[in-house]
Structures are given as structure tokens and as C-alpha cells.
Amino acid sequence: METNNKEEKKSSKKIVFILLALLLLGNGLFAWLWWQERNRANIVIIQKEQVIVERESVKTDLLALQEQFSTLKSTDKAVQLELDAKRAEIADLLVQAEKHKDDTYIIAKLRIETQTLRKIMKHFVVQIDSLNTLNKTVIAEKAKVSADLSSEKSKTTQLSKDKDALQSTINLGSVLKASSPIAKAIRFKSGGKKEVEVTKAKTTEKIKVSFVLSENKIAKPGVKPVYIRIVSPDGKEITKSQDDGNMFKFNGSKGYFAAKQEINYTNEEFAMDIYCPSPKGFLPGKYLITIGCDDVVIGESSITLR
């Protein structure tokens, strides 16, 4: 009986020890699990804090890039289009950074894209500097070419003026001169074989204009028509008929000629006598006489009839 009680006491103690051991083990397991969960929670908090810090860093970098890109401008249309596209891309990345602010993967991806954009920006800076340098060189060369062209134009203009002046001098020097022009009133006797000088209008049959074409070595030789224009006292031109066939040019004007004679000019002196009739007869008064050749006036004279 006493032995059985001892046995029962031993069994009870074993059970108590087992229960105590299980309790201690359970508490230890619970404590370990709580510690693990606490560490996990701390890690999550740290990770979230790190994501927030990284996101803010990425946003700061993107804003800085946005500001830097806004200062980049190019006159090259293709480059400017690329710059505009990158500005739009940065604006989109900023939106994503705000939208996925707790997403570690997205923020990490945005970091990589931000770094890529920074490298691209440096490339743009170099490219734009090169283009600006090239543009300055082109502008400088263009300015030099324009200056050279202007100088050449000035030289050409001056040469043209010199040429015109020389040509004008040559033209002026090549004009023939009718030296010592004399006008006489003439009537004919002996069947026209003998001419007599008269002074009265009613006895005048023709006006004879005598002169000498001077020697001129630079004048163009060859057959030349010489015209006599006579303005009568009543202000009218003496001519066979007032049509284009009896007109000639002189000093930029046109007039009717009373007589015309062609000569073969050889640059030597040439004495001429040209007889001018009047279909309607002659009036008393003063007659103004002009000698023309090569479209210019080469001599003048006058005569007064009683």
C-alpha cells in the first residue's frame, strides 16, 4: 500500500515536470515567434523608409533633370524634337514616382531610367555645344563670304563705272565734228551748171551747207549718212514730206531732214557740200541749220534771207 502511494507520487511529479517542460517550451516558442515577427515588422518598416527615401531621391534627381533639360535649346529641328520628347518622358517618370511611391521595384526601375536620362542629357549638352560652335563658324564664314561678295560687288560696280566712263569718253571722242560750217543761198544758171550766191528769199533755189568732217582715228569708219536739218523762220522744218522716211535721230530727239548725203568715212578729213531744196520755196528771215551724223549733232550754222 505504501509502495503504491510512492509510485503514484513519482508519476504525479513526472507529469508535473512534463507539463512544466511543455509550458516552458511553448513559452519559448512563442517568444521566438514573437521576436521573429517583430524583426520582420522592423525590416518592413525599414524597407518602407528606404523606399520613401529612394523615391524622394529619384524625384529630386528627376526634377533637377527636368530643370536642366528646360535650359537646353537647339536650332536643329531634329535635336529640338528629341529634347521635347525627353522632357515629356521626365514628366511621365515623375507621375510614376508619385503613383508607385511604395513599390520598391518601380522605384528601382525609375532610378535606372533617371541615370540613363542623365547620361543622355550630357550627350545633348555636348551635341548642342558642337552645333553652336559649328553655327558660329558657319555664321562667321557666311559673314566673311558676304563681306568678300560685297567687296567684289563694289569692285565690279567700280569697274563697270570705269568701263562706262571710258566708253563714254570713247563715244564722246569718236563723235565726228563738222568744222567751219557755212550756209549760203544759191540759185543756178546755165542749165544748172553754174551756181550763184544770193541773199533774197525769192531768188533762192537751194541752201548750200559746206563743212569739213574732221579727222578722227577712233571713230568707226564706213558708210555714214550725214543729215541737214533746217528750221525756217516760221518755225517749221523744211523737208520733202513729213513721214518716217524723212526723219533722223539727233541727241535723243527726232526731226525731219531737208537733205541727206552718204559718205564713206575713212577717219580722214572730208570736205562736204550738201544742197537743201525747199518744196514750198523760201521765206524771208533767219534759218537755223543743224548737221547730224551717228545720231548726234556734229555742227550748227544759220543764214538770214531778205
Legacy VTK file of the C-alpha trace (Angstrom):
# vtk DataFile Version 3.0
C-alpha trace
ASCII
DATASET POLYDATA
POINTS 306 float
0.000 0.000 0.000
2.738 2.331 0.961
4.626 1.274 -2.123
1.698 2.179 -4.353
1.491 5.663 -2.849
5.148 6.233 -3.541
4.617 5.091 -7.092
1.705 7.460 -7.580
3.671 10.389 -6.158
6.535 9.701 -8.542
4.091 9.540 -11.503
2.491 12.817 -10.454
5.853 14.530 -10.231
6.793 13.277 -13.693
3.587 14.619 -15.137
4.135 17.963 -13.450
7.698 18.115 -14.807
6.467 17.215 -18.262
3.777 19.843 -18.121
6.232 22.402 -16.846
8.654 21.455 -19.622
5.924 21.716 -22.223
4.845 25.060 -20.806
8.369 26.376 -20.838
8.875 25.055 -24.347
5.612 26.644 -25.516
6.563 29.969 -23.953
9.981 29.788 -25.538
8.490 29.001 -28.932
6.020 31.838 -28.568
8.774 34.197 -27.543
10.877 33.158 -30.514
7.953 33.586 -32.917
7.172 36.994 -31.430
10.796 38.028 -31.798
10.848 36.843 -35.419
7.644 38.700 -36.215
8.977 41.799 -34.541
12.180 41.616 -36.610
10.115 41.087 -39.757
7.980 44.106 -38.929
11.095 46.181 -38.286
12.547 45.051 -41.598
9.316 46.020 -43.419
9.351 49.418 -41.731
12.996 49.911 -42.638
12.329 48.827 -46.215
9.392 51.218 -46.495
11.512 54.005 -45.089
14.247 53.137 -47.566
11.731 53.133 -50.447
10.446 56.537 -49.362
13.990 57.890 -49.132
14.876 56.387 -52.530
11.657 57.700 -54.083
12.359 61.214 -52.805
15.908 60.946 -54.096
14.659 59.814 -57.508
12.077 62.628 -57.575
14.765 65.157 -56.675
17.013 63.862 -59.440
14.119 63.888 -61.935
13.176 67.457 -61.017
16.826 68.501 -61.396
16.931 66.779 -64.793
13.684 68.479 -65.778
15.176 71.861 -64.919
18.402 71.100 -66.803
16.545 69.850 -69.875
14.396 73.002 -69.863
17.542 75.090 -70.370
18.649 73.086 -73.397
17.589 74.537 -76.737
18.774 73.850 -80.263
18.216 75.472 -83.644
18.417 71.994 -85.162
14.810 70.796 -85.550
15.654 67.097 -85.107
17.617 67.738 -81.907
14.868 70.001 -80.561
12.269 67.258 -81.160
14.417 64.807 -79.184
14.736 67.315 -76.329
10.961 67.790 -76.229
10.482 64.003 -76.151
12.883 63.638 -73.211
11.113 66.416 -71.303
7.815 64.570 -71.779
9.476 61.336 -70.606
10.755 63.002 -67.417
7.276 64.372 -66.680
5.867 60.831 -67.056
8.531 59.379 -64.722
7.614 61.937 -62.053
3.992 60.830 -62.310
5.048 57.177 -61.919
7.233 58.017 -58.909
4.242 59.537 -57.151
1.838 56.803 -58.240
4.090 53.873 -57.171
5.697 55.510 -54.178
5.673 52.256 -52.122
6.756 49.952 -54.929
10.417 49.051 -54.472
10.688 47.531 -57.935
9.189 50.539 -59.716
11.316 52.992 -57.736
14.455 50.979 -58.537
13.462 50.961 -62.209
12.910 54.740 -62.105
16.390 55.145 -60.602
17.925 53.294 -63.560
15.920 55.349 -66.076
16.938 58.547 -64.282
20.614 57.612 -64.558
20.128 56.820 -68.253
18.447 60.189 -68.814
21.336 61.951 -67.074
23.807 60.321 -69.479
21.585 61.295 -72.418
21.462 64.875 -71.138
25.269 65.053 -71.054
25.302 63.805 -74.642
22.823 66.529 -75.621
24.969 69.188 -73.950
27.999 68.094 -75.967
25.949 67.855 -79.163
24.367 71.277 -78.730
27.751 72.837 -77.903
29.153 71.274 -81.074
26.219 72.560 -83.127
26.558 76.033 -81.610
30.273 76.048 -82.377
29.538 74.877 -85.907
26.815 77.520 -86.295
29.190 80.231 -85.089
31.786 79.017 -87.579
29.201 78.931 -90.375
27.931 82.397 -89.421
31.486 83.740 -89.339
32.247 82.148 -92.715
28.957 83.456 -94.111
29.780 86.944 -92.847
33.222 86.701 -94.449
31.733 85.447 -97.722
29.157 88.267 -97.612
31.899 90.792 -96.931
34.025 89.359 -99.748
30.986 89.324 -102.043
30.165 92.899 -101.110
33.769 93.873 -101.774
33.715 92.089 -105.124
30.393 93.732 -105.979
31.902 97.107 -105.118
34.890 96.330 -107.301
32.607 95.125 -110.100
30.431 98.216 -109.737
33.504 100.439 -109.814
34.871 98.563 -112.815
31.508 98.934 -114.513
31.504 102.653 -113.741
35.074 102.954 -115.004
34.105 100.991 -118.086
31.054 103.178 -118.660
33.133 106.291 -118.111
35.771 105.008 -120.523
33.112 104.024 -123.032
31.501 107.430 -122.621
34.886 109.042 -123.222
35.437 106.822 -126.246
31.930 107.564 -127.529
32.463 111.262 -126.987
35.861 111.100 -128.623
34.521 109.096 -131.549
31.888 111.728 -132.432
32.604 113.401 -135.737
32.865 117.163 -135.940
31.680 119.389 -138.746
34.372 122.071 -138.842
33.656 125.609 -140.043
30.087 125.047 -141.296
28.929 127.754 -143.710
25.417 128.162 -145.188
24.806 130.024 -148.463
21.682 130.760 -150.506
22.176 129.514 -154.071
20.477 129.891 -157.460
21.600 128.098 -160.624
22.410 129.393 -164.110
23.388 127.824 -167.414
21.052 124.904 -167.014
22.242 124.178 -163.505
25.933 124.117 -164.377
26.749 127.356 -162.613
25.673 128.373 -159.103
25.373 131.936 -157.880
25.150 133.054 -154.239
22.103 135.210 -153.487
20.665 136.929 -150.437
16.976 137.222 -151.239
14.466 134.501 -150.325
12.539 134.795 -153.598
15.628 134.161 -155.713
16.938 131.265 -153.547
16.615 127.816 -155.086
18.630 125.871 -152.506
20.596 126.408 -149.337
24.132 125.067 -149.652
25.732 123.829 -146.422
29.536 123.440 -146.607
31.770 121.983 -143.896
34.682 119.628 -143.299
34.287 116.347 -141.395
37.282 116.380 -139.098
39.854 113.612 -138.828
39.027 111.146 -136.056
41.134 107.990 -135.625
38.848 106.356 -133.024
35.580 106.922 -134.886
34.072 103.919 -136.599
34.850 104.100 -140.312
32.469 103.149 -143.084
29.439 104.466 -144.911
27.713 107.183 -142.882
24.639 109.261 -143.706
25.002 112.961 -142.918
21.761 114.901 -142.355
20.945 118.592 -142.695
18.019 119.887 -140.657
16.725 123.366 -141.416
14.135 125.240 -139.348
12.549 128.066 -141.382
11.617 131.496 -139.971
8.059 130.311 -139.343
9.402 127.543 -137.021
8.730 124.670 -139.389
11.230 122.063 -140.569
11.993 122.052 -144.279
11.526 118.525 -145.648
10.373 116.737 -148.767
7.468 115.151 -146.863
6.672 114.624 -143.200
6.871 110.857 -142.981
9.144 108.375 -141.189
11.354 108.038 -144.249
12.466 111.635 -143.861
13.208 111.514 -140.141
16.544 111.118 -138.340
17.750 110.998 -134.723
19.947 113.575 -133.036
20.875 113.950 -129.375
17.963 111.790 -128.194
15.407 113.625 -130.354
13.906 113.111 -133.787
13.397 115.558 -136.609
12.855 115.882 -140.349
15.851 116.404 -142.587
15.963 118.765 -145.528
18.744 116.781 -147.222
20.846 113.679 -146.660
24.143 112.577 -148.151
26.051 109.348 -147.553
29.844 109.269 -147.422
32.445 106.546 -146.976
34.293 107.851 -143.957
37.928 106.644 -143.620
38.857 108.569 -140.452
40.386 111.304 -142.553
39.215 114.884 -143.172
36.428 115.025 -145.700
35.031 118.217 -147.270
31.305 118.188 -147.934
28.758 120.371 -149.719
25.116 119.446 -149.214
22.347 121.214 -151.157
18.957 121.574 -149.465
15.863 122.444 -151.556
12.540 123.651 -150.166
9.424 122.195 -151.838
7.375 125.244 -150.795
10.053 127.860 -151.510
11.907 130.068 -149.039
10.573 132.785 -146.760
12.477 135.866 -145.701
14.060 135.573 -142.283
16.549 133.543 -140.340
17.076 129.812 -140.942
18.578 127.602 -138.234
20.746 124.806 -139.586
21.773 121.605 -137.797
24.225 118.973 -139.109
23.709 115.452 -137.779
25.585 112.158 -138.037
25.638 108.948 -135.937
22.546 110.186 -134.006
24.288 113.295 -132.678
24.589 116.944 -133.720
28.055 117.483 -135.212
27.716 121.104 -136.267
25.394 124.141 -136.454
25.024 127.210 -138.599
22.440 129.747 -139.775
21.555 132.038 -142.628
19.259 135.032 -142.999
17.457 135.766 -146.245
15.977 139.106 -147.196
LINES 1 307
306 0 1 2 3 4 5 6 7 8 9 10 11 12 13 14 15 16 17 18 19 20 21 22 23 24 25 26 27 28 29 30 31 32 33 34 35 36 37 38 39 40 41 42 43 44 45 46 47 48 49 50 51 52 53 54 55 56 57 58 59 60 61 62 63 64 65 66 67 68 69 70 71 72 73 74 75 76 77 78 79 80 81 82 83 84 85 86 87 88 89 90 91 92 93 94 95 96 97 98 99 100 101 102 103 104 105 106 107 108 109 110 111 112 113 114 115 116 117 118 119 120 121 122 123 124 125 126 127 128 129 130 131 132 133 134 135 136 137 138 139 140 141 142 143 144 145 146 147 148 149 150 151 152 153 154 155 156 157 158 159 160 161 162 163 164 165 166 167 168 169 170 171 172 173 174 175 176 177 178 179 180 181 182 183 184 185 186 187 188 189 190 191 192 193 194 195 196 197 198 199 200 201 202 203 204 205 206 207 208 209 210 211 212 213 214 215 216 217 218 219 220 221 222 223 224 225 226 227 228 229 230 231 232 233 234 235 236 237 238 239 240 241 242 243 244 245 246 247 248 249 250 251 252 253 254 255 256 257 258 259 260 261 262 263 264 265 266 267 268 269 270 271 272 273 274 275 276 277 278 279 280 281 282 283 284 285 286 287 288 289 290 291 292 293 294 295 296 297 298 299 300 301 302 303 304 305
